[in-house]
Amino acid sequence: MMSIESDSEEVLQLLIAAIEKDIRAHESGDYEDISVGYDDVLGELLPFHDKNDVVATALEFWDCWGDASRHEWRHYEGIGRDDWPALARSIIESIRVNRMPDNQLIIEHFAPRPRTPWLERLRSFFGVSQPFYVSPDVKR
């Protein structure tokens, strides 16, 4: 996992401030304001998104929080409307210490998943179980 360098601290503070703003919006019932600034902050954090699991998890969480608020709090099993602010505080703490949250709901729903290597996905797509090359030992 890539560490967060000092020159990116300012950008991370933007993410923290945006999530804190959305906690306040959520707690005051202004659900339509949740994740309004997502695209702007995402643009600033793109260099870190794929290299730092904490940032990727925070962005996924924040995007999904906005999605949940627009879809009557459905689609995220085990997370009700009133759970999101506490989860957001956990996300903020994980950003501050640059460590993945230990909350199982966050890990289950928002943490990056290991990706299957592209060649294996390609084999699966075409239904090929063996490698695409022919061993030099095989006579044709």
Stockholm file with secondary structure:
# STOCKHOLM 1.0

chainA/1-140         MMSIESDSEEVLQLLIAAIEKDIRAHESGDYEDISVGYDDVLGELLPFHDKNDVVATALEFWDCWGDASRHEWRHYEGIGRDDWPALARSIIESIRVNRMPDNQLIIEHFAPRPRTPWLERLRSFFGVSQPFYVSPDVKR
#=GR chainA/1-140 SS CCCCCGGGHHHHHHHHHHHHHHHHHHHTTCGGGTTTTHHHHHHHHHHHHTTCHHHHHHHHHHHHHHHHHHTTTCSSTTCCGGGHHHHHHHHHHHHHHTSCCCCHHHHHHHSCCCCCCHHHHHHHHHTCCSCSSCCTTCCC
#=GC SS_cons         CCCCCGGGHHHHHHHHHHHHHHHHHHHTTCGGGTTTTHHHHHHHHHHHHTTCHHHHHHHHHHHHHHHHHHTTTCSSTTCCGGGHHHHHHHHHHHHHHTSCCCCHHHHHHHSCCCCCCHHHHHHHHHTCCSCSSCCTTCCC
//
